[in-house]
Structure formats: C-alpha cells, structure tokens
C-alpha cells in the first residue's frame, strides 16, 4: 500500500492500469482511499471507475461522496443522477455526515 500512497501523494501519472485492478467490493477501506487519491487527479480518464466506486454500497459515505465529487468535475449530470438515487436512501445521520462543511457534497 505504500507504493499506492506514493502514487497519490506525488501525483504520479501513468500507473492507472496498475491501480484499477485494486478496485473491487472486497478491497479494504484504506486501499480504496488510496486508490481514490491516486486516480482523482485524472478525473476524465477515471470517470467510470469513480462511478463504480460511488455505487459500491460496501464503501463508507465519505469514499462514496468523494467519488461522486470527482464524477461531478467531468460530468455534472451523471453525478446528479447518482445523487438522486443515493441520497434518498441515506438515513438522517448519514445525510448530516455527507453535508458537513468538510464533507464531500
């Protein structure tokens, strides 16, 4: 995971194909956090990955919100569609958490 952390912190481009296989339902939350960090600087190229992450119910609310935020950079309509489906399913505490000043949306 140290290498993945370096990719994100140093904004290393060109390792997308090495990072993408790390995205699946079984990936630990810390791994997904690092994947998001590594891919967020190329939102156009990684739009579909972030759409996938936004739909992964196993992720915590912050990771899903961060993914939606990245989708919104390149496709606001797609991000709004995701939110329209996702937000009504959240309970009151989750909605509060997702709308905090340091929250993602």
DARA-V669666 format. One line per field, one symbol per residue. phi: phi as a letter, one per 20 degrees, with the letter a starting at -180 (. if undefined). psi: psi as a letter, one per 40 degrees, with the letter a starting at -180 (. if undefined). A space follows every 10 residues. Layout:
phi=???
psi=???
//
This chain:
phi=.fffffgffe lfendgfeeg feebgeffgf ffgffgffef ecfffdgfff ffffeeffef ffffffffgf fffdbfffff ffffefgfef egffffffdf gefec
psi=ddddddddde fhieeddddd eehidehidd ddddddddee egdddedddd ddddeheeii dddddddddd ddddgddddd ddddddddei iddddddeei dead.
//
